[in-house]
Amino acid sequence: EVGAWTYHYSDQGDYTWEQARNYCQTFFTDLVAIQNKQEIEYLNETLPFHGRYYWIGIRKLGGTWTWVGTRKALTKEAENWADGEPNNRRSNQDCVEIYIKRQWESGKWNDEPCSRKKKALCYRASCQPFPCSQRGECVETIGSYRCECYPGFHGPECEDVVQCTKLEPKGVTMNCSHPYGDFSYNSTCVFGCQEGFERRGVGMLRCLPSQQWSADTPTCTAITCPVLSAPDQGELNCSHLHGDFAFGSTCAFSCQTGFALMGSESRECTAMGTWTGDAPRCEAITCPVLSAPDQGELNCSHLHGDFAFGSTCAFSCQTGFALMGSESRECTAMGTWMGDAPRCEAIACPVLSAPDQGELNCSHLHGDFAFGSTCAFSCQTGFALMGSESRECTAMGTWTGDSPHCEAITCPVLSAPDRGELNCSHLHGDFTFGSTCAFSCQTGFALTGPGSRECMAMGTWTGDAPHCEAITCPVLSAPDRGELNCSHLHGDFAFGSTCAFSCQTGFALMGSGSRECTVTGTWTGDAPHCEAITCPVLSAPDQGELNCSHLHGDFAFGSTCAFSCQTGFALMGSEGRKCTAVGTWTGDAPRCEGRAAAQGITGLGLTLGSIACPVLSAPDRGELNCSHLHGDFAFGSTCAFSCQTGFVLMGSESRECTATGTWTGDAPQCKAISCPVLDSPSRGQLSCSHVHGNFTYNSTCTFSCEEGFVRMGAEVLWCAATGNWTRHPPVCAG
């Protein structure tokens, strides 16, 4: 008996949506699930009108309207909402009612709150468990059901199976599985091939619902190997059982003359589609590897590989070498070279020899005096090489440069010193290494420095340049109270110098008036001296006394004598007299007369008191010597002035206190004697120290020369009391 879909409703009362579903599930299957418009029309005609209408099996779950019995969402095509619905008024209308026998929009749906009570509209399913032979889906219809068969099945209850053509392949193995009968829907067949063959097509076929197999029946063909070719310079000979270069094919290899087979002589195509062995090749038969000769080059052309059959090698030599032997060789099919191994020999240059006074030192790379040989030239001590220091043997067989020679090293040309002579001996040329020169001086001059000099290997002379200096005499000085005036031809107080002597006023020269420095270094004559000029000896007047002061000797120049009378006598005449430079006394000889004779003088109103003059002092660097007749620095006092050595008196030599209380003359002073002003020598410097004024007595000047120049003469000069320098200024010589 086939069941059918039936509809039911609650006639005992109204329920909420949940109560209505519980009622339907208890007594029937579930709340009704409407599948088409025919169902709606059927329900609207069959069910009685109820003012609260009927609940159906649609509810909003997760925001989606869903058929609760099948848990399927309501599709747009299946919707049957009344106009303006669903409106979810008050946001709590999650369940659905159907209008039955409503005056308008009858059979339409409306969303309502699930808590409201309505009639329950239920259904009982027509489809039983395991329907349609389990080969299709049971679909409910009004009062019945139908089977919708799965693909591959057909019939009212899906009891029949689709059939495919029976498979009978040739040369192919087949293994089939038939779940619904031989070669029917879902039957599968797996295909394979024998070793050495491969399938062409799919490996498995399936019977489809369309009664067709899923693909064409496959076939088996022999597995192919890659096509082989003859090796270069070789040949290939093949035998094919199942097709060209397929499973079972064999190929034999061979090589042309001059080549050897390397690898398998034959190969076979295996069931894996690969060849046995490795691909052979034909290699040219090799000859021994050639190398370039020493100092040579090798240039080879290889047709079939380095130093193999057909290779040709050409030989050449580097610059400076000549090839001896075969110029080229060829590798034969026997693996040997034609001809013999060549060699390179260095090109020779003429043999060299050492220069006179020199040496030769050679280095030979490729043989004595051959290409690449280098020869260095040097000279003995004292000689310089003129020309190339080294020469090299060139590739042309000639030497670079010219033949050098050794010349004696030269020294600067020497000349005779002033007032001297030069005598030289030359071994290797004028003023060259080994030359010696002897020096001498003229009469009256002495050689200062080496007597001879030799030219050394460095081009310099031994020792310093000598010079001739005039022979010196002892330095002369002026006599006391005298002066010295010298003329120096060859240096201060040296050979040829002449000195004239003179005395100060009031003094007479005693001895030679001049002296000359001789060749022997002595002066002619004796040293003179100055003696004060004498005046006649004075005596006291009668009835009087004489009191004298002698500066330079009794009654000599500068002596002063004061006269006085005994008591009762008056002096008539000069109270004092002075010995002058001409040897006479000043004034007249006085006399003493009795008082009676002198009364006439006093009666004239004259007073015979001593008149004083200002006190005098000695000048700087000088002395004062006074004679007082009537008291210190009083009328009649005389003072003589003199200066220390090196200073000259400027002004009055003596002063006398007059009757007016003043001194005759002006105050004298002592001034340092001046020497000629000195200048710095050319290429030199001058540094002076002046005690009493520039270039005056006791000034000292030191001379120095610039680097590379030598001082000729004294280093230090001193200004003497004579007004002359102790030496001539030196010069700086290069």
Secondary structure, 3 states (H helix, E strand, C coil): CCCCEEEEECCCCCECHHHHHHHHHHHCCEECCCCCHHHHHHHHHHCCCCCCCEEEEEEEECCEEEECCCCEECCCCCCCECCCCCCCHHHCCCEEEECCCCCCCCCCEEEECCCCCEEEEEEECCCCCCCHHHCEEEEEEECEEEEEECCCEECCCCCEECECCCCCCCCCEEEEECCCCCCECCCEEEEECCCCEEEECCCEEEECCCCCECCCCCEEEECECCCCCCCCCEEEEEECCCCCCECCCEEEEEECCCEEEECCCEEEECCCCCECCCCCEEEECECCCCCCCCCEEEEEECCCCCCECCCEEEEEECCCEEEECCCEEEECCCCCECCCCCEEEECECCCCCCCCCEEEEEECCCCCCECCCEEEEEECCCEEEECCCEEEECCCCCECCCCCEEEECECCCCCCCCCEEEEEECCCCCCECCCEEEEEECCCEEEECCCEEEECCCCCECCCCCEEEECECCCCCCCCCEEEEEECCCCCCECCCEEEEEECCCEEEECCCEEEECCCCCECCCCCEEEECECCCCCCCCCEEEEEECCCCCCECCCEEEEEECCCEEEECCCEEEECCCCCECCCCCEEEEHHHHHHHHCCCCCCCCCECCCCCCCCCEEEEEECCCCCCECCCEEEEEECCCEEEECCCEEEECCCCCECCCCCEEEECECCCCCCCCCEEEEEECCCCCCECCCEEEEEECCCCEEECCCEEEECCCCCECCCCCEEEC
